[in-house]
Amino acid sequence: MNEYSYKPAELLDARSHFDAEGYVVLRGLIEPWKCDAVLANFDREVRQSKVPILRQKEMTYEANRFNSDGFLENPIFNIQDLETRRFGSFKKATLDLVTDPKVSATVSRLLGDVQVKVIQSMFFEAPAGTWAHQDSYYQDSSTKLGGAVAGWFALEDIHEGSGRFYVCPGSHRNTPVIRNAGRFSIAGGHALYKEAVAELIRSEQCTVYAPALSKGDVLLWSSLTIHGSFSAELPGVSRQSITAHYLPDGEEMLQFHSRLRPQNMIINNGMRVGTLHDQDKVRNRIVRDLAFRFPGLYRAARSSALKLVLGKQRS
């Protein structure tokens, strides 16, 4: 398959390819020193910390866990929510990267030349092996499905054996949207949803494309594009990266195809960034500490609340 990638100055071609294929690769969009700043501040502030942090895979508050190679294996969810007193430099370096003016201009072009905002972010170090999905199942634009864009930022040269990020080109146009409802509801049918997407890839004979990405490269994709990441094929390799999700600034986040999820906003590089569990607020730190001490109770309460909220939204 041809390598479809563009330099930052080639945004018109990038937009055409994005519209047709549901993704685009921007080579060298981020200066290497900005990637280095994120990693250096992670090592300095986060790596040795014992403070519980909200994690991407299970959406629970956990202390750092490291695999046998010494890489963080429980990815961080929403870096913008981290406590500034403890993690301020890491948070600032990450936000400077995802709100970089070149990133803002690129995402703006892909979304129709509108001002954009960040609604979510994640940090990965160890290979993740993320299931195939469409972001729309979790969050999307309040105006139209497919109205959000996400970016995967390579913080290092990504080794081919580290479980590369992949997309299914054209899947944003050629495959149905599996709605977050009924037996596929996240409140009880998340495993069925994962199986359904895997079957969709097989039945529609979707191409799976995992481009080689180097430090500073960014892969952007539509919220309707099927994507994920492979499991690691080699030991001893990391996959240091940031993921960020963007919306037009005038739109709200639609969560789980069911409800509008309001966010408090902070500003970085002139771009608004949404927070959900801001750890600079005392009440959120209290919730964090209780969730960490009583993880089973927290999961049960969260599951019950989710079922209740989604049930009310659909009634």
Rosetta blueprint (number, residue, H / E / L):
1 M L
2 N L
3 E L
4 Y L
5 S E
6 Y E
7 K L
8 P L
9 A L
10 E L
11 L H
12 L H
13 D H
14 A H
15 R H
16 S H
17 H H
18 F H
19 D H
20 A H
21 E H
22 G L
23 Y E
24 V E
25 V E
26 L E
27 R L
28 G L
29 L L
30 I L
31 E L
32 P H
33 W H
34 K H
35 C H
36 D H
37 A H
38 V H
39 L H
40 A H
41 N H
42 F H
43 D H
44 R H
45 E H
46 V H
47 R L
48 Q L
49 S L
50 K L
51 V L
52 P L
53 I E
54 L E
55 R E
56 Q L
57 K L
58 E L
59 M L
60 T L
61 Y E
62 E E
63 A L
64 N L
65 R L
66 F E
67 N L
68 S L
69 D L
70 G L
71 F L
72 L E
73 E L
74 N L
75 P L
76 I E
77 F E
78 N L
79 I H
80 Q H
81 D H
82 L L
83 E L
84 T H
85 R H
86 R H
87 F H
88 G H
89 S H
90 F H
91 K H
92 K H
93 A H
94 T H
95 L H
96 D H
97 L H
98 V H
99 T L
100 D L
101 P H
102 K H
103 V H
104 S H
105 A H
106 T H
107 V H
108 S H
109 R H
110 L H
111 L L
112 G L
113 D L
114 V L
115 Q L
116 V E
117 K E
118 V E
119 I E
120 Q E
121 S E
122 M E
123 F E
124 F E
125 E L
126 A L
127 P L
128 A L
129 G L
130 T L
131 W L
132 A L
133 H E
134 Q L
135 D H
136 S H
137 Y H
138 Y L
139 Q E
140 D E
141 S E
142 S L
143 T L
144 K L
145 L L
146 G L
147 G L
148 A L
149 V E
150 A E
151 G E
152 W E
153 F E
154 A E
155 L L
156 E L
157 D L
158 I L
159 H L
160 E L
161 G L
162 S L
163 G L
164 R L
165 F E
166 Y E
167 V E
168 C L
169 P L
170 G L
171 S H
172 H H
173 R H
174 N H
175 T L
176 P L
177 V L
178 I L
179 R L
180 N L
181 A L
182 G H
183 R H
184 F H
185 S L
186 I L
187 A L
188 G L
189 G L
190 H H
191 A H
192 L H
193 Y H
194 K H
195 E H
196 A H
197 V H
198 A H
199 E H
200 L H
201 I H
202 R H
203 S H
204 E L
205 Q L
206 C L
207 T L
208 V L
209 Y E
210 A L
211 P L
212 A L
213 L L
214 S L
215 K L
216 G L
217 D L
218 V E
219 L E
220 L E
221 W E
222 S E
223 S L
224 L L
225 T L
226 I L
227 H E
228 G E
229 S E
230 F L
231 S L
232 A L
233 E L
234 L L
235 P L
236 G L
237 V L
238 S L
239 R L
240 Q L
241 S E
242 I E
243 T E
244 A E
245 H E
246 Y E
247 L E
248 P E
249 D L
250 G L
251 E L
252 E L
253 M E
254 L E
255 Q E
256 F L
257 H L
258 S L
259 R E
260 L E
261 R L
262 P L
263 Q L
264 N E
265 M E
266 I E
267 I E
268 N E
269 N L
270 G L
271 M E
272 R E
273 V E
274 G E
275 T E
276 L L
277 H L
278 D L
279 Q L
280 D L
281 K L
282 V H
283 R H
284 N H
285 R H
286 I H
287 V H
288 R H
289 D H
290 L H
291 A H
292 F H
293 R H
294 F L
295 P H
296 G H
297 L H
298 Y H
299 R H
300 A H
301 A H
302 R H
303 S H
304 S H
305 A H
306 L H
307 K H
308 L H
309 V H
310 L H
311 G H
312 K H
313 Q H
314 R H
315 S L
